[in-house]
Amino acid sequence: MTTGGYPPPQQDPRATGGHPGAPSYGATPPDYTQQFPQYGAPQNGGPQYGAPQYGTPQYGTPQNGAPQFGAPQYGAPQYGAPQGSGFGGQGFPGPNFGTGTPGELLPRLGARIIDGLIVGIPMGILTAIMLLASGGSGFVNFFMTVVSGVVAFGYWTYMESARGATVGKKLLGLSVAGPAGGNPTLEQAAKRNAFVALQILTGVPLLGFLAGLLSLATYIGIAVTIEQDGDKQGFHDKFAGGTRVRKS
């Protein structure tokens, strides 16, 4: 069809119901994936969102020998965990806690004499005052003898169980340890010093004389067994379950 020399009329886009750049019916639709990036797919060699990339470090996995966060490393100390061997190391005290060089006989005897003076001098003064006030009453003498024995037994028992040493032992650098280490229990300290309670009976006629002989024999037996024992334990220590006197 000729147009008589005039240019052909332009097609009105509105006549086809489209718009400039819109595809026509029957034509291949444009590939929008070439215009916009695909989420989750790598673009031009870039990283894919949400997917691990080769050659980049992933949190929680070791990279080139670097430590993994949150995982224990062999040979490296763990924060918050005790270092050392646990018992006897930097952690908890071991079973040998409270042990040391055994106390020798002479320092132990010296400590016993000092403690005897600490208890005996005040109680002797108090007994003398009571006897003077009562005109030398035999009952008062017996009563004060019992009180002195109870005070002496309580002094050694309390000091060794609560403090680990009497005043005399502290002055001479000694301490008493229980069988498992640490201070002996009240029961162990009471058994260890049970012979001191014999002083209670010294105010009783005849019986007091026998109690005095038994007390002397006990001191001699303790001294002999201390010298013969390799760990310097007297029979009173073994009677108490294995208490030990150590140089502190």
VOBA-1610 file (N, C-alpha, C; in pm, whole numbers, padded with zeros to 5 digits, always signed):
BEGIN
Met+00086-00119+00000Met+00000+00000+00000Met+00088+00123+00000Thr+00062+00209-00088Thr+00140+00331-00099Thr+00076+00441-00021Thr+00163+00539+00016Thr+00113+00653+00097Thr+00119+00782+00019Gly+00141+00772-00118Gly+00144+00892-00199Gly+00260+00982-00169Gly+00373+00923-00125Gly+00491+01004-00097Gly+00501+01053+00044Tyr+00397+01032+00124Tyr+00403+01073+00265Tyr+00455+00958+00351Pro+00519+00989+00460Pro+00567+00881+00549Pro+00450+00810+00613Pro+00470+00679+00640Pro+00359+00601+00697Pro+00326+00652+00837Pro+00199+00646+00871Pro+00159+00692+01005Pro+00219+00606+01116Gln+00255+00674+01227Gln+00311+00599+01342Gln+00199+00534+01421Gln+00230+00417+01469Gln+00130+00343+01546Gln+00117+00403+01685Asp-00005+00426+01723Asp-00033+00482+01857Asp-00015+00372+01961Pro+00071+00393+02056Pro+00089+00287+02157Pro-00037+00255+02229Arg-00128+00352+02246Arg-00252+00325+02320Arg-00344+00234+02245Ala-00317+00223+02110Ala-00405+00137+02030Ala-00383-00008+02066Thr-00270-00046+02115Thr-00244-00188+02151Thr-00258-00210+02300Gly-00295-00104+02372Gly-00317-00119+02517Gly-00188-00128+02597Gly-00071-00101+02532Gly+00056-00113+02604Gly+00113+00023+02637His+00241+00023+02659His+00314+00145+02690His+00453+00126+02637Pro+00522+00233+02621Pro+00657+00221+02566Pro+00740+00126+02651Gly+00803+00032+02582Gly+00889-00062+02649Gly+00818-00186+02696Ala+00683-00191+02686Ala+00607-00308+02731Ala+00613-00414+02624Pro+00615-00540+02661Pro+00622-00647+02561Pro+00490-00661+02487Ser+00505-00701+02368Ser+00386-00728+02288Ser+00345-00872+02305Tyr+00214-00895+02279Tyr+00161-01031+02292Tyr+00229-01122+02194Gly+00268-01243+02242Gly+00333-01341+02157Gly+00483-01327+02155Ala+00537-01220+02215Ala+00682-01201+02216Ala+00742-01266+02340Thr+00869-01293+02335Thr+00937-01355+02450Thr+00951-01254+02563Pro+00901-01287+02685Pro+00910-01189+02795Pro+01054-01166+02835Pro+01084-01044+02877Pro+01222-01014+02918Pro+01260-01092+03044Asp+01390-01121+03056Asp+01442-01195+03172Asp+01477-01095+03283Tyr+01385-01085+03379Tyr+01408-00987+03486Tyr+01521-01027+03579Thr+01558-01155+03575Thr+01669-01198+03662Thr+01800-01139+03617Gln+01805-01093+03490Gln+01928-01030+03441Gln+01937-00885+03485Gln+01821-00827+03532Gln+01820-00686+03570Gln+01833-00666+03721Phe+01778-00764+03798Phe+01778-00749+03943Phe+01850-00869+04004Pro+01926-00849+04116Pro+01998-00962+04177Pro+01903-01060+04242Gln+01942-01189+04237Gln+01864-01294+04302Gln+01912-01310+04446Tyr+01816-01301+04540Tyr+01852-01320+04679Tyr+01888-01465+04702Gly+02004-01488+04759Gly+02049-01624+04783Gly+02137-01676+04673Ala+02149-01605+04563Ala+02234-01651+04452Ala+02352-01556+04438Pro+02469-01607+04409Pro+02585-01519+04394Pro+02577-01433+04269Gln+02617-01307+04280Gln+02616-01212+04169Gln+02757-01172+04135Asn+02796-01202+04008Asn+02926-01159+03955Asn+03040-01200+04050Gly+03029-01322+04104Gly+03135-01372+04191Gly+03126-01325+04334Gly+03017-01249+04370Gly+03003-01198+04506Gly+02947-01305+04598Pro+02946-01281+04727Pro+02900-01383+04822Pro+02748-01399+04817Gln+02706-01520+04834Gln+02562-01549+04840Gln+02514-01528+04982Tyr+02404-01455+04998Tyr+02355-01424+05131Tyr+02302-01551+05196Gly+02349-01578+05322Gly+02298-01692+05396Gly+02371-01820+05366Ala+02464-01823+05273Ala+02535-01946+05239Ala+02682-01930+05270Pro+02748-02034+05321Pro+02892-02023+05350Pro+02973-02008+05224Gln+03076-01926+05230Gln+03161-01901+05115Gln+03295-01969+05137Tyr+03342-02032+05034Tyr+03471-02098+05042Tyr+03581-01993+05055Gly+03671-02019+05147Gly+03784-01928+05165Gly+03758-01819+05268Thr+03636-01812+05322Thr+03606-01711+05424Thr+03583-01781+05556Pro+03627-01720+05667Pro+03613-01789+05796Pro+03468-01795+05840Gln+03428-01911+05892Gln+03294-01929+05948Gln+03306-01931+06100Tyr+03216-01857+06166Tyr+03220-01851+06311Tyr+03187-01987+06368Gly+03271-02031+06461Gly+03249-02161+06524Gly+03334-02271+06464Thr+03406-02244+06355Thr+03493-02344+06295Thr+03636-02293+06298Pro+03734-02382+06323Pro+03873-02337+06327Pro+03925-02303+06189Gln+03996-02193+06178Gln+04051-02147+06050Gln+04203-02144+06059Asn+04268-02226+05976Asn+04414-02223+05963Asn+04483-02233+06098Gly+04431-02323+06183Gly+04495-02344+06313Gly+04452-02247+06420Ala+04362-02150+06388Ala+04316-02053+06488Ala+04219-02121+06582Pro+04210-02078+06709Pro+04120-02145+06803Pro+03974-02123+06766Gln+03894-02225+06792Gln+03750-02215+06768Gln+03685-02149+06887Phe+03601-02049+06859Phe+03538-01974+06967Phe+03439-02065+07039Gly+03450-02071+07173Gly+03353-02147+07250Gly+03390-02293+07264Ala+03496-02340+07200Ala+03533-02480+07209Ala+03665-02492+07283Pro+03682-02594+07368Pro+03808-02610+07440Pro+03921-02649+07347Gln+04037-02593+07370Gln+04153-02624+07287Gln+04246-02713+07366Tyr+04293-02817+07303Tyr+04383-02909+07369Tyr+04516-02840+07399Gly+04561-02854+07521Gly+04688-02795+07560Gly+04677-02651+07605Ala+04561-02590+07593Ala+04544-02450+07635Ala+04461-02446+07762Pro+04492-02356+07857Pro+04413-02349+07981Pro+04274-02297+07954Gln+04177-02352+08027Gln+04039-02309+08013Gln+04008-02210+08123Tyr+03949-02098+08085Tyr+03916-01995+08182Tyr+03811-02046+08278Gly+03832-02021+08408Gly+03736-02063+08508Gly+03763-02201+08562Ala+03855-02276+08502Ala+03886-02410+08550Ala+04012-02404+08634Pro+04019-02476+08746Pro+04140-02473+08829Pro+04257-02535+08756Gln+04372-02470+08766Gln+04492-02519+08701Gln+04573-02598+08802Gly+04648-02690+08759Gly+04727-02773+08847Gly+04665-02910+08860Ser+04702-02981+08960Ser+04658-03119+08975Ser+04533-03132+09058Gly+04466-03020+09093Gly+04344-03030+09172Gly+04382-03044+09319Phe+04403-03167+09364Phe+04442-03188+09502Phe+04588-03154+09519Gly+04615-03064+09608Gly+04752-03026+09638Gly+04808-02925+09541Gly+04737-02889+09432Gly+04786-02790+09337Gly+04730-02654+09370Gln+04693-02578+09263Gln+04638-02445+09286Gln+04489-02450+09312Gly+04430-02572+09303Gly+04287-02584+09325Gly+04257-02607+09472Phe+04202-02726+09500Phe+04163-02757+09635Phe+04280-02815+09712Pro+04283-02795+09848Pro+04392-02854+09925Pro+04387-03005+09921Gly+04504-03067+09917Gly+04513-03212+09905Gly+04502-03282+10038Pro+04510-03415+10036Pro+04495-03492+10159Pro+04608-03471+10259Asn+04722-03415+10216Asn+04834-03389+10306Asn+04827-03251+10370Phe+04711-03184+10353Phe+04696-03050+10410Phe+04709-03058+10562Gly+04790-02972+10620Gly+04806-02969+10765Gly+04922-03054+10814Thr+04993-03123+10728Thr+05106-03205+10769Thr+05233-03124+10759Gly+05336-03169+10831Gly+05464-03101+10828Gly+05565-03184+10905Thr+05672-03118+10951Thr+05774-03188+11027Thr+05722-03223+11165Pro+05735-03347+11209Pro+05684-03385+11342Pro+05752-03307+11454Gly+05674-03272+11555Gly+05728-03201+11670Gly+05808-03295+11759Glu+05923-03251+11804Glu+06009-03333+11888Glu+05959-03333+12033Leu+06015-03426+12111Leu+05968-03447+12248Leu+05994-03325+12337Leu+06115-03271+12336Leu+06148-03162+12429Leu+06065-03037+12407Pro+06046-02989+12282Pro+05955-02874+12264Pro+05812-02904+12309Arg+05767-03024+12288Arg+05631-03059+12332Arg+05622-03061+12485Leu+05725-03109+12548Leu+05727-03108+12695Leu+05733-02965+12747Gly+05812-02881+12681Gly+05819-02741+12722Gly+05685-02671+12706Ala+05615-02701+12598Ala+05482-02642+12577Ala+05384-02687+12685Arg+05394-02814+12725Arg+05305-02865+12830Arg+05333-02796+12963Ile+05459-02769+12992Ile+05493-02700+13117Ile+05440-02556+13114Ile+05457-02486+13002Ile+05407-02349+12991Ile+05256-02345+13009Asp+05186-02435+12944Asp+05040-02439+12958Asp+04998-02474+13101Gly+05075-02563+13164Gly+05044-02596+13303Gly+05056-02475+13394Leu+05156-02390+13370Leu+05171-02267+13448Leu+05058-02168+13419Ile+05018-02160+13289Ile+04911-02067+13251Ile+04781-02102+13323Val+04755-02232+13336Val+04631-02275+13403Val+04652-02282+13555Gly+04768-02335+13596Gly+04789-02364+13738Gly+04806-02242+13826Ile+04876-02139+13778Ile+04900-02022+13864Ile+04769-01950+13899Pro+04683-01914+13803Pro+04557-01848+13842Pro+04469-01936+13930Met+04460-02066+13897Met+04376-02154+13977Met+04435-02174+14117Gly+04570-02177+14129Gly+04632-02188+14261Gly+04603-02067+14347Ile+04610-01948+14286Ile+04580-01826+14361Ile+04434-01825+14406Leu+04345-01865+14315Leu+04202-01868+14349Leu+04174-01971+14459Thr+04242-02084+14456Thr+04222-02186+14558Thr+04270-02135+14695Ala+04383-02067+14696Ala+04435-02014+14823Ala+04339-01912+14883Ile+04284-01828+14799Ile+04188-01728+14848Ile+04065-01796+14906Met+04015-01896+14835Met+03896-01968+14884Met+03924-02041+15014Leu+04042-02100+15029Leu+04076-02171+15153Leu+04091-02074+15269Leu+04151-01959+15243Leu+04163-01859+15350Leu+04027-01808+15392Ala+03942-01788+15295Ala+03808-01736+15327Ala+03724-01838+15402Ser+03748-01967+15377Ser+03668-02072+15441Ser+03733-02130+15565Gly+03852-02079+15601Gly+03920-02131+15719Gly+03981-02267+15695Gly+04019-02296+15573Gly+04085-02423+15543Gly+03987-02539+15533Ser+03867-02516+15486Ser+03766-02620+15475Ser+03812-02729+15378Gly+03796-02855+15421Gly+03831-02967+15335Gly+03741-02976+15213Phe+03614-02941+15231Phe+03522-02945+15117Phe+03562-02843+15012Val+03601-02722+15056Val+03642-02619+14963Val+03767-02663+14888Asn+03859-02729+14961Asn+03981-02778+14895Asn+03946-02882+14788Phe+03857-02975+14822Phe+03815-03076+14723Phe+03743-03009+14605Phe+03657-02914+14634Phe+03582-02846+14528Phe+03676-02772+14433Met+03773-02703+14485Met+03865-02628+14400Met+03956-02721+14321Thr+03987-02838+14377Thr+04066-02935+14302Thr+03989-02984+14180Val+03861-03011+14198Val+03775-03054+14087Val+03765-02942+13983Val+03745-02819+14028Val+03734-02706+13936Val+03864-02688+13857Ser+03976-02703+13925Ser+04106-02687+13856Ser+04125-02794+13750Gly+04084-02917+13780Gly+04095-03025+13681Gly+04005-03002+13561Val+03884-02955+13586Val+03790-02928+13477Val+03842-02814+13389Val+03895-02708+13452Val+03948-02594+13376Val+04068-02638+13291Ala+04158-02719+13348Ala+04275-02764+13273Ala+04233-02851+13155Phe+04143-02946+13179Phe+04096-03032+13070Phe+04024-02951+12963Gly+03942-02855+13003Gly+03872-02771+12906Gly+03967-02681+12828Tyr+04070-02632+12894Tyr+04169-02544+12828Tyr+04237-02618+12713Trp+04294-02736+12739Trp+04365-02810+12635Trp+04270-02856+12524Thr+04153-02900+12563Thr+04057-02951+12462Thr+04010-02839+12371Tyr+03972-02727+12430Tyr+03921-02617+12348Tyr+04030-02556+12260Met+04146-02529+12316Met+04251-02461+12240Met+04298-02546+12122Glu+04312-02675+12142Glu+04359-02760+12032Glu+04253-02781+11925Ser+04126-02789+11962Ser+04022-02810+11863Ser+03982-02682+11792Ala+03980-02571+11863Ala+03937-02444+11803Ala+04052-02366+11742Arg+04170-02371+11804Arg+04285-02291+11759Arg+04393-02374+11693Gly+04392-02504+11716Gly+04496-02589+11661Gly+04621-02592+11745Ala+04625-02519+11856Ala+04743-02517+11944Ala+04707-02442+12071Thr+04769-02483+12179Thr+04759-02408+12303Thr+04857-02291+12299Val+04853-02209+12402Val+04944-02094+12407Val+05089-02141+12411Gly+05117-02244+12491Gly+05252-02296+12499Gly+05301-02350+12365Lys+05217-02420+12294Lys+05256-02473+12162Lys+05281-02360+12062Lys+05199-02258+12068Lys+05220-02145+11976Lys+05353-02076+12003Leu+05385-02061+12130Leu+05510-01995+12166Leu+05631-02074+12117Leu+05620-02206+12113Leu+05732-02292+12073Leu+05719-02340+11929Gly+05626-02281+11852Gly+05616-02312+11710Gly+05559-02449+11680Leu+05462-02494+11759Leu+05401-02625+11739Leu+05251-02609+11714Ser+05193-02707+11650Ser+05048-02710+11628Ser+05002-02855+11625Val+04873-02874+11650Val+04813-03008+11653Val+04724-03023+11531Ala+04741-03133+11457Ala+04661-03160+11338Ala+04579-03286+11361Gly+04458-03287+11306Gly+04374-03404+11313Gly+04420-03512+11218Pro+04359-03630+11222Pro+04399-03740+11134Pro+04386-03705+10986Ala+04285-03624+10950Ala+04263-03587+10810Ala+04323-03451+10775Gly+04400-03392+10867Gly+04452-03258+10844Gly+04364-03153+10908Gly+04415-03033+10921Gly+04339-02927+10986Gly+04336-02949+11137Asn+04255-02871+11207Asn+04245-02885+11352Asn+04174-03015+11388Pro+04212-03077+11500Pro+04136-03194+11546Pro+03996-03153+11589Thr+03904-03248+11586Thr+03769-03220+11631Thr+03768-03209+11784Leu+03655-03166+11838Leu+03643-03155+11983Leu+03657-03292+12049Glu+03599-03394+11987Glu+03609-03528+12042Glu+03753-03580+12038Gln+03822-03556+11927Gln+03961-03600+11916Gln+04051-03528+12016Ala+04029-03398+12035Ala+04108-03323+12133Ala+04079-03370+12275Ala+03952-03406+12302Ala+03916-03455+12436Ala+03982-03590+12465Lys+03982-03679+12366Lys+04048-03809+12385Lys+04198-03791+12404Arg+04256-03699+12328Arg+04400-03678+12334Arg+04444-03627+12470Asn+04358-03551+12538Asn+04392-03491+12667Asn+04311-03550+12783Ala+04260-03672+12765Ala+04178-03733+12869Ala+04257-03754+12997Phe+04387-03778+12988Phe+04468-03801+13108Phe+04475-03677+13197Val+04452-03558+13137Val+04454-03436+13218Val+04339-03436+13319Ala+04230-03502+13283Ala+04113-03505+13371Ala+04139-03584+13499Leu+04249-03659+13505Leu+04283-03730+13629Leu+04306-03634+13743Gln+04336-03508+13711Gln+04360-03408+13815Gln+04234-03386+13899Ile+04120-03417+13844Ile+03995-03397+13918Ile+03992-03483+14044Leu+04056-03599+14038Leu+04049-03694+14150Leu+04156-03672+14255Thr+04248-03580+14232Thr+04360-03564+14325Thr+04317-03509+14462Gly+04200-03452+14471Gly+04152-03400+14599Gly+04083-03504+14684Val+04066-03625+14633Val+03999-03731+14707Val+04105-03812+14784Pro+04088-03830+14913Pro+04188-03907+14990Pro+04206-04047+14933Leu+04327-04094+14931Leu+04370-04224+14881Leu+04348-04236+14731Leu+04226-04207+14686Leu+04199-04212+14542Leu+04279-04106+14469Gly+04299-03993+14535Gly+04379-03888+14475Gly+04524-03929+14460Phe+04575-04008+14557Phe+04712-04056+14548Phe+04727-04151+14428Leu+04633-04239+14411Leu+04637-04332+14298Leu+04623-04257+14165Ala+04540-04156+14164Ala+04523-04076+14043Ala+04653-04003+14008Gly+04724-03959+14111Gly+04852-03893+14087Gly+04955-03988+14028Leu+04962-04112+14079Leu+05053-04212+14024Leu+05017-04248+13880Leu+04888-04262+13855Leu+04844-04293+13719Leu+04875-04180+13622Ser+04861-04057+13669Ser+04893-03943+13584Ser+05043-03940+13551Leu+05128-03969+13652Leu+05272-03973+13629Leu+05308-04083+13530Ala+05247-04199+13546Ala+05275-04310+13454Ala+05230-04276+13312Thr+05123-04203+13302Thr+05074-04163+13169Thr+05173-04071+13100Tyr+05227-03974+13171Tyr+05325-03881+13113Tyr+05450-03957+13067Ile+05494-04053+13149Ile+05612-04130+13110Ile+05584-04214+12987Gly+05467-04277+12983Gly+05430-04358+12866Gly+05419-04274+12739Ile+05365-04154+12751Ile+05356-04065+12634Ile+05495-04029+12583Ala+05586-03997+12676Ala+05722-03959+12635Ala+05793-04074+12566Val+05777-04197+12618Val+05844-04313+12559Val+05789-04342+12420Thr+05658-04341+12405Thr+05599-04373+12274Thr+05627-04264+12171Ile+05640-04140+12212Ile+05678-04033+12117Ile+05818-04059+12062Glu+05910-04095+12150Glu+06047-04118+12107Glu+06060-04243+12020Gln+05978-04343+12043Gln+05988-04467+11967Gln+05914-04464+11835Asp+05822-04372+11819Asp+05741-04367+11697Asp+05810-04281+11591Gly+05812-04330+11466Gly+05877-04256+11358Gly+05806-04125+11325Asp+05674-04118+11350Asp+05599-03995+11323Asp+05577-03913+11449Lys+05645-03951+11557Lys+05640-03879+11685Lys+05497-03872+11740Gln+05425-03982+11727Gln+05291-03991+11784Gln+05297-04067+11916Gly+05247-04005+12022Gly+05234-04074+12149Gly+05111-04163+12148Phe+05098-04249+12249Phe+04981-04338+12250Phe+04852-04259+12268His+04862-04138+12327His+04742-04055+12338His+04699-04002+12202Asp+04796-03980+12110Asp+04762-03939+11973Asp+04691-04052+11899Lys+04740-04174+11916Lys+04677-04288+11849Lys+04542-04319+11911Phe+04529-04298+12041Phe+04398-04317+12106Phe+04296-04218+12052Ala+04342-04099+12014Ala+04252-03997+11959Ala+04223-04017+11810Gly+04276-04125+11751Gly+04246-04153+11611Gly+04358-04119+11515Gly+04473-04071+11568Gly+04585-04040+11480Gly+04618-03892+11472Thr+04599-03819+11581Thr+04638-03678+11581Thr+04790-03667+11575Arg+04840-03552+11530Arg+04983-03532+11511Arg+05022-03392+11557Val+05137-03382+11618Val+05194-03251+11656Val+05299-03218+11554Arg+05287-03101+11491Arg+05376-03060+11384Arg+05440-02926+11417Lys+05557-02905+11357Lys+05621-02774+11364Lys+05547-02681+11269Ser+05495-02571+11319Ser+05416-02479+11237Ser+05505-02374+11172
//
